[in-house]
Amino acid sequence: MEWTKGVKSTRVGLVQLECPPAPLSMDESLRGVAAMLRRAGTAGCDVACIPECCLPMGLGGDWTKAAVPLPGPVSRVLSKEARRARMYVVGWQIEIDRGAVYNTSFLLDRAGRLAARHRKTHLTVAESRAGFSAGDRLDTFQTDFGRVGIMICYESYFPEIPRCLALQGAQIIFHPLQGDSLAEQWLVKERAHALNNGVVVASAQSHFSGAATAIIDKMGMLIGRDDHKNRRQLIKVDVDLKAEAITHTYAFGRHRERHHALLFAQRRPDLYRALIEPWKGARIEKTRVPPLARKSTAKRKNRA
């Protein structure tokens, strides 16, 4: 395998935060995130991504209470850091809009202006029960260093999302997340998204868990990650987003191919109808897990 040469590299910064011993206020959390973005700017990053569930940090219970408008108090603080460093920022917040609450990641340009937003389209059971609304768009966004896509935490369990973003020209997909308890599977999943779609995948986590703050190249190779410690970290990697992988095959002669361009050109959408048909399996309401409190009561009765 070899790589074509792009025009220039892009410095990507990923912010990881530590799990605090006690919940932080929104002001405390914003100061911590702003400080990390200043580090990214000082390090010469073209773009910096903050994680999901970091504003505020350590909040338990009802996340909908942290909802604020976008633009609003969160984006104003992050916008100041983007403008100061002349750096793109992939931000995150709980957004309220006309009474609906969304788990939202957004893109600020080098001038600190709101360039785009992505509302989480696939909600966890907990988010649905808490009253979050799901987004209904999968878009990509043009920057001066390349085309960007965003997926938030749980969305990475749906391979259709990175595929749709790649088909719309995404060269890098940012993945802000809270964490993931499936440690070994998480890295396999992220690497598969990158390899199968020919995109760089860049993840930033807020809660030290089995997942990682990491960046993976277009051929699924891990090229940067955190140090496995629960602390504030900035992971920065220079990536050539324009580079393409060239592979060689030897069946029926020797061929030199632009790997991902070939795979996308040979797709057969006419065969993929099952992907757009509703699943006919069990409904989620029939597979509810009983509340923990109910389990504890049952155990006490058994012991009695």
N, C-alpha and C positions, 0 to 999 in steps of 0.2 A: 504494500500500500504506500501511496505517496500523497502529498497535498499540493494543490495549486496555491499560488501566492496571492493574497489579497492586497489591498492598497496600504492599509496600516492596521495596527492592532488597537483594540479598545480595552481600556483598563476598567474592569468590573470590580466593584466593592460590595461585599456582602456583610451585613451587620448581624452578629449574634449577641443576644443579651442573656444575662444570668437570671435564674429563678430567684426572686427575692424571698427572704425569710418571712416577710409580711407584705401584704398588698401595698402598692405605691399609689399615691394620688395621681391624677392626670397631669398636674403641673410637674411633679417629680419625674414621672415617666417621660414627659416631653423634654425635660432638661437632659435626661440621660440619652435619649435618641438623638437630640440635636448635637450633643457632644460627640457621639459616634459619627454623625454625618460630617462634622467638622474634621474629624480624623480622616475620613474618606476624602474630603476635599483637599486636605493638606497632602495626602498621599498621591494626589493627581488623578483620582478616579474620574472617568467620563460619566459613570452612572453608579449609583449606590442603591441597594435594596434593603429595606428594613423588614422585619418579620411580621407575621400575623400575631394578634393578641398581645401586642406590646404597649398599647395605649388605652387604658393604663395597664401596667405590668402587675401580674399576680391577682387580678380581680377574680373573685369567686362569685358564684350565684348568677344573678341576672345581668348578662352582658348588654342587654338592650338599654339599660340605664346609662350606658356610656355613649349612646348614640348622639352625634352632632351633625350639623349640615356639612356638605361639601360643595363649594368652598366653605371654610369655617375656621374655628380656632385651631384645629389640628393642622390643616393644610397651610395656614398662615405661618406657623412656626417652621414647618419643613420647607416651605417656599423660601423663607429667609436664608436657610442654609444652602439650598440649591442655587439661589441667586448669588450668594457670597462666593461660592466655589465655582460658579459657571459649570454646574454639574447636573445631569439628570438625576432625579430621585424617584424611585418606586416606593411610594408611601402606602400606609394602611390605616384604616379606622373603621369603627362602626358608624355607618351613615344613616341618617334619617332624612327621608324625602317624602313630603306629602303624607305623613303618617306611617309610611312603610319603613322598616328597618332592614338594612343590608350589611353584609360582611363585604367590605369594599377595599380594593387596592386601586391606587391611582398613580398616574405618571405626571410629574412636574418637569418642565423643560429647563434649559440652562438659565433662563431668565426668571425661573420660579413660577411660571404660569401653569395653570392646570391644563394639561394637554389631552388627557384621556382618563377614563375610569373603567374598572372591571368589577362588576358585582358578582359575587360567588354564585354560580349557577346550580351546583349540586350541594345540598345542605345535609349535614349530619342529622341524625334523629333528634339529638339534643337541640340543635339550632331550630329545627322545625317546631319542636314543642315549645321553645322559648318565644316563638312568634316572629322569627326572621322571615323575610321574603327572599325568594330566589331571583337572581338575575336571569335575563333571557337573551343574552348576546355573547358571542365568542368572536372578538375582534382582534386585529393586530394594529399596531401603531408605528408610524414612521418617525425615526429620529435621524440625527445627522450621522450616526454611526451604524445604523442598520434598522431592520424592522423587528419590533418587539411584540411578544405575546405575554400574557399573564395567566397563571392558574393559581388558585388559593387552596392550600392545605389538602383537604379531602378530595378536591377535584382531580388530584393526581391518580386516584384509583380508577379513573375513567379514561382509558387510552384514546377514546374518540376525541378528547379535548386537545391534547398536543398534536394529534393528527390534523384536526381542523385548523389549528393555528399554523402548522407547517404548510398546509395547502394554501393558506392565505399569505405565505411568504415570510413567516416568522423565521428569523435567524437565531434568536435567543429567546428562551421562555424563562421568565422570572417566576419563582415559586415561593412566595412567602408562606410560612406555615408556623403553627404553634409547636408541633412536634409529631412524632409517630412512634408508637410502642413496638411496631414490627420492624426491628432494627435491620436485620439481614435482608428481609424482603424489601424494605424501603430503598436501599441502595440499588438492588437489582431492578426495581421498578423505574427509578430515575434514569439509570443507565440505559434501560430499554427504550424509554421515551426519546432519549437523545439519539441513540443508534438507529432506531426504526424511522425516525423522522428527519434526521440530518440537521438537528438544531442543537445549540448549546443550551443546557439546562442549568440554571443558577438558583439554588435554594437558600433561604435564610430562615432560621428557626429562633423562636423567642424562648422556648422552654427546653433546657437540656434534656434530651430523651434519646430514644433509639435512633432517631433521624440524625441529620447533620446539616450544618451550614457548609455547602459544597458547590463546586462547579464542575460540570462534566462536558467534555467536548463532543463534537458531532459524530464521532465514532464510538461513543459510550465510554471513553476513558476518563477516569477521575483525575483532574488536573489541579485541584486545590480543595482543601477542606479544613474544618476546625481541628483543635487539638484534643478532642474528647473530654474537655473540661468545662464545668459549669461556671463560665465567666464571660465578661464582655470581650468580644473579639471582632476584629475586622479582617476578613479574608479578602485579599485583592489578587487578581490574576489578569494578565494581559492576554487577550484572546483575539485571534484573527477571524472575525465573523464572516468575512467574504471568502475565506479559503474553502475549497471543496476537496473531498477525499476521492482519490483516483485508485481504483482497484483493478486487479488483473484476474481474469478467469481463463481456464485452459480447456474447457469442454468444447469439442468440435472446433479446435483451433484456439489461438491465443488472442485475447481481447483486452483492450485497455479502456476502462469505462469510468465515467463520472458517476460514482456509486449511487448517490441519492437521486440524481436527476434521472438515471435509468430506472430505478425502482418506482419513482412516481409516474414516469411515462408509461410504465407497463401495468399500472393499476387497472383493475376491471370493475369499475363502479356498478356495472350492470349485474354483477354477481353478488353484490353486498346488500341486497334488499333487506336481509334479516337485521341489519344494523339500525334501520329506521322503523322497524316494527316494534310495538310495545311488547315487553316481556310478559309471558303468560304464566309465570311462576307464582309463588306465594306472595300475597300482599304483606307489606311491612307490618300492618296492624296485627297480623296473625302470628308474628314472631317477636312480640314484645318481651323484653327481659323484665322480670318482676323487680320492683324497687328493692334496694338493699335493705331498707328498714323492715320490709316484710320478711326477707330472709332471716334477719336477726331475730325477729319475733318467733319465727318457726323453730329456730334452733333452741331458743330459750324454752319453748314448750316441750321440745324433745328431751332436753336435759331434765326437765321437771318430771 
